[in-house]
């Protein structure tokens, strides 16, 4: 479970970096920044749901990861 959470966080940070790069490079003239930020938000929500489901099913114990 820890590896999955860390992978999610790495992909979220990569998406955020990609959005920053495209925002600087394109100067706001394309939709790539919006798409990268949308991916980041979707991954963040998916990670939250995954953590809540893991806690509810007992995969994540009360003491944490």
N, C-alpha and C positions, 0 to 999 in steps of 0.2 A: 504494500500500500504506500509506503514511503517513496518508493521509486516512482510510482505512478503520479503522486503529488508533485514530486520534484520535476518530473517530465512536463507536467501541466504548467508549472511555474516557469520552466525554461522556455516553453513555447509561447507563453503569455509575454514574457520579457522580449523574446525575439520578435513577436508581432508588434510590440510597442516600439522597439528599435527600428523596425521596418517602416512603421508609420512616421517616425521622426525623420528618417532618411528621405522618404518620399516627400514629406512636407518641405524639407529644406531644399531638395533637388528640384522639385516641380513648382515650387513657390505657390502652391495652392491651386494650380490649374488642372489638376486631374482628380479622379475619384479614387485613386489607389490608397490615399491616406485614410479616407473614410472606410474603405473595405478592410484595411489592416486593423483599424480601431474597432470595427464591427466584429472581426474575428477575435480580437482580444476580449471584448465584452462577452461574446458567446462562450469562449473558453473559461472565462472567470465564473460565469454562471454555471457552466457544466462542472467545474471544480467544486463550487459550493454545493451543488446538488449531490455530487459524488461523496463529498465529505459528510453531508447530512445523512445520506443513505447508508454509508459505512458506519456511522455512529448509531443509527436506528437499528441496523441489523446485528450490531455487536462486533463487526470487523475491527472497528476502532474502539478500544476500551475506554473507560472513563478517565483513565490516567493520561490519555493522549496518544499521539503517534509514537 
